Amino acid sequence: MVPQPATRKTGKKIAIVGSGPAGMAAAQQLARVGHAVTVFEKNDRIGGLVRYGIPDFKLDKRLIDWRMAQMKAEGVKFVTGTMVTGAALPAGVVNDAKKTLGAEQLKQDFDAVVLAGGAENPRDLPILGRELEGVHFALEFLIPQNKEVSGGRRNPISVHGKHVVVIGGGDTGSDCVGTSNRHGAASITQIELLPRPPEQENGALVWPYWPLRLRTSSSHEEGCERDWAIGTKEFLGHQEGPDRGRLKAIKAVRLEWTDGKMKEVPGSEFEIAADVALLAMGFVSPVGGVLDAFGVDKDARGNARADTEGEQAYSTNVPGVFAAGDMRRGQSLVVWAIREGRQCARTVDRFLMGSSVLPR
Ligand SMILES: Cc1cc2nc3c(=O)[nH]c(=O)nc-3n(C[C@H](O)[C@H](O)[C@H](O)COP(=O)(O)OP(=O)(O)OC[C@H]3O[C@@H](n4cnc5c(N)ncnc54)[C@H](O)[C@@H]3O)c2cc1C
């Protein structure tokens, strides 16, 4: 990890909003061609969901520190605890910001802005009993755990000796399973709305169908009950005693899927004992009103509207403002975020200099 500082400075200043893999990748490319890059991050540490979200047992956080040190040596400035725009954030989104910066100020102080703030707004489950104590968004559990592991205060949510139900079968759900096992949960059940995928991919399947395959992570192997085609009907609470207002069980129902449509199986309602329910059903959109503050057009899902092909790839409708990563494509994967950040850097460089040696 040897720093590769630019031999020639361009005098151009670029602001990157968000320090996840998309923002980091864009920042590094742009610094290496001589631009002065500042990365603004609302949280107290750099790295986005790779730092706070993905558990330490899945990714060694020193990798981010090494990359950061290399980037600092290449001239990148990191500003943490600073939120761009400062609009209110939805429940379940961490914000360590002590300072806010307006969109107009950024546009005035920098020659280009890259919006790489991710898509942190978690999908909620607004059913009866949602307000009960013990029902949490996955990241309300996972992020304090990252902070505790890195020497911060204790995770306020402990599932030691508790019955945990994880709602949602993806990566975030799997990370809740692994973390709950490390806490010493009494039982862990992960339920998913969709039917159980086959053990083997259907290789003959062609676009637009995605060849789904059952994925079993090391967290699942450590211990977890998994069940598919389950709908969650209600969170049931203790009615009396000291636990009144706390989650006791989940009322669920079996689903039948035909041609992509689901139907409840009559008479199949059942209860799962639960002291803690973790909602891991994906993320719906970027947060914090950043896109509105910059006047950036959004797609139907509320992400920044920008293409990935052609000379204008990653350009938004606002000249000098670009978007990459989950903030543009919706919650996805680290490799996509890195690819988008790197490709976006090329367009930004071309916008500022007229041409670019950065790879497409
Ligand atoms: C629990 C969990 C597990 C996952 N596991 C995997 C996995 O195993 N493999 C995989 O490939 N992907 C995984 N993902 C997805 C992956 O982490 C994301 O797709 C990726 O991090 C997106 O990168 P990004 O840079 O676009 O955004 P993010 O990583 O979300 O980074 C955005 C950053 O911008 C900051 N920010 C937002 N708004 C502002 C603002 N207004 N001002 C300042 N800062 C702001 C945020 O605080 C955040 O730090 C997982 C996600 C989660 C939640």
The ligand as an SDF file (V2000), in Angstrom:
LIG
                    3D

 53 58  0  0  0  0  0  0  0  0999 V2000
  -25.1610   -4.7050    7.4690 C   0  0  0  0  0  0  0  0  0  0  0  0
  -24.7100   -4.6180    6.0340 C   0  0  0  0  0  0  0  0  0  0  0  0
  -23.9600   -5.6480    5.5000 C   0  0  0  0  0  0  0  0  0  0  0  0
  -23.5000   -5.5840    4.2000 C   0  0  0  0  0  0  0  0  0  0  0  0
  -22.7390   -6.5940    3.7260 N   0  0  0  0  0  0  0  0  0  0  0  0
  -22.2220   -6.5140    2.4930 C   0  0  0  0  0  0  0  0  0  0  0  0
  -21.3830   -7.5360    1.9930 C   0  0  0  0  0  0  0  0  0  0  0  0
  -21.1640   -8.5550    2.6430 O   0  0  0  0  0  0  0  0  0  0  0  0
  -20.8330   -7.3910    0.7630 N   0  0  0  0  0  0  0  0  0  0  0  0
  -21.0780   -6.2680    0.0100 C   0  0  0  0  0  0  0  0  0  0  0  0
  -20.5220   -6.1530   -1.0900 O   0  0  0  0  0  0  0  0  0  0  0  0
  -21.8930   -5.2890    0.4460 N   0  0  0  0  0  0  0  0  0  0  0  0
  -22.4680   -5.3870    1.6670 C   0  0  0  0  0  0  0  0  0  0  0  0
  -23.3040   -4.3920    2.1200 N   0  0  0  0  0  0  0  0  0  0  0  0
  -23.6050   -3.2400    1.2200 C   0  0  0  0  0  0  0  0  0  0  0  0
  -22.4370   -2.2430    1.1520 C   0  0  0  0  0  0  0  0  0  0  0  0
  -21.9500   -1.9750    2.4390 O   0  0  0  0  0  0  0  0  0  0  0  0
  -22.8750   -0.9570    0.4590 C   0  0  0  0  0  0  0  0  0  0  0  0
  -23.4530   -1.2710   -0.8060 O   0  0  0  0  0  0  0  0  0  0  0  0
  -21.6910   -0.0120    0.2340 C   0  0  0  0  0  0  0  0  0  0  0  0
  -21.0600    0.3130    1.4510 O   0  0  0  0  0  0  0  0  0  0  0  0
  -22.1540    1.2640   -0.4540 C   0  0  0  0  0  0  0  0  0  0  0  0
  -21.0990    2.1740   -0.5340 O   0  0  0  0  0  0  0  0  0  0  0  0
  -21.3510    3.7520   -0.6950 P   0  0  0  0  0  0  0  0  0  0  0  0
  -20.0150    4.3630   -0.6540 O   0  0  0  0  0  0  0  0  0  0  0  0
  -22.2020    4.0110   -1.8720 O   0  0  0  0  0  0  0  0  0  0  0  0
  -22.2240    4.1830    0.5710 O   0  0  0  0  0  0  0  0  0  0  0  0
  -22.0370    3.9600    2.1460 P   0  0  0  0  0  0  0  0  0  0  0  0
  -21.0980    2.8530    2.4480 O   0  0  0  0  0  0  0  0  0  0  0  0
  -23.4180    3.8890    2.6860 O   0  0  0  0  0  0  0  0  0  0  0  0
  -21.3330    5.2980    2.6220 O   0  0  0  0  0  0  0  0  0  0  0  0
  -22.0170    6.5270    2.5950 C   0  0  0  0  0  0  0  0  0  0  0  0
  -21.4400    7.4310    3.6610 C   0  0  0  0  0  0  0  0  0  0  0  0
  -21.9580    8.7420    3.4590 O   0  0  0  0  0  0  0  0  0  0  0  0
  -22.2160    9.3290    4.7110 C   0  0  0  0  0  0  0  0  0  0  0  0
  -23.2120   10.3740    4.5060 N   0  0  0  0  0  0  0  0  0  0  0  0
  -24.4870   10.2310    4.0880 C   0  0  0  0  0  0  0  0  0  0  0  0
  -25.0840   11.4090    3.9650 N   0  0  0  0  0  0  0  0  0  0  0  0
  -24.1760   12.3350    4.3340 C   0  0  0  0  0  0  0  0  0  0  0  0
  -24.2170   13.7600    4.4430 C   0  0  0  0  0  0  0  0  0  0  0  0
  -25.3120   14.4530    4.1290 N   0  0  0  0  0  0  0  0  0  0  0  0
  -23.0960   14.4120    4.8520 N   0  0  0  0  0  0  0  0  0  0  0  0
  -21.9710   13.7150    5.1650 C   0  0  0  0  0  0  0  0  0  0  0  0
  -21.8890   12.3790    5.0950 N   0  0  0  0  0  0  0  0  0  0  0  0
  -22.9780   11.6910    4.6700 C   0  0  0  0  0  0  0  0  0  0  0  0
  -22.7280    8.1790    5.5550 C   0  0  0  0  0  0  0  0  0  0  0  0
  -22.5700    8.4420    6.9380 O   0  0  0  0  0  0  0  0  0  0  0  0
  -21.8240    7.0400    5.0900 C   0  0  0  0  0  0  0  0  0  0  0  0
  -20.6680    6.9550    5.8830 O   0  0  0  0  0  0  0  0  0  0  0  0
  -23.8050   -4.4490    3.4070 C   0  0  0  0  0  0  0  0  0  0  0  0
  -24.5890   -3.4110    3.9380 C   0  0  0  0  0  0  0  0  0  0  0  0
  -25.0520   -3.4900    5.2370 C   0  0  0  0  0  0  0  0  0  0  0  0
  -25.8970   -2.3990    5.7920 C   0  0  0  0  0  0  0  0  0  0  0  0
  1  2  1  0
  2  3  1  0
  2 52  2  0
  3  4  2  0
  4  5  1  0
  4 50  1  0
  5  6  2  0
  6  7  1  0
  6 13  1  0
  7  8  2  0
  7  9  1  0
  9 10  1  0
 10 11  2  0
 10 12  1  0
 12 13  2  0
 13 14  1  0
 14 15  1  0
 14 50  1  0
 15 16  1  0
 16 17  1  0
 16 18  1  0
 18 19  1  0
 18 20  1  0
 20 21  1  0
 20 22  1  0
 22 23  1  0
 23 24  1  0
 24 25  2  0
 24 26  1  0
 24 27  1  0
 27 28  1  0
 28 29  2  0
 28 30  1  0
 28 31  1  0
 31 32  1  0
 32 33  1  0
 33 34  1  0
 33 48  1  0
 34 35  1  0
 35 36  1  0
 35 46  1  0
 36 37  1  0
 36 45  1  0
 37 38  2  0
 38 39  1  0
 39 40  1  0
 39 45  2  0
 40 41  1  0
 40 42  2  0
 42 43  1  0
 43 44  2  0
 44 45  1  0
 46 47  1  0
 46 48  1  0
 48 49  1  0
 50 51  2  0
 51 52  1  0
 52 53  1  0
M  END
$$$$
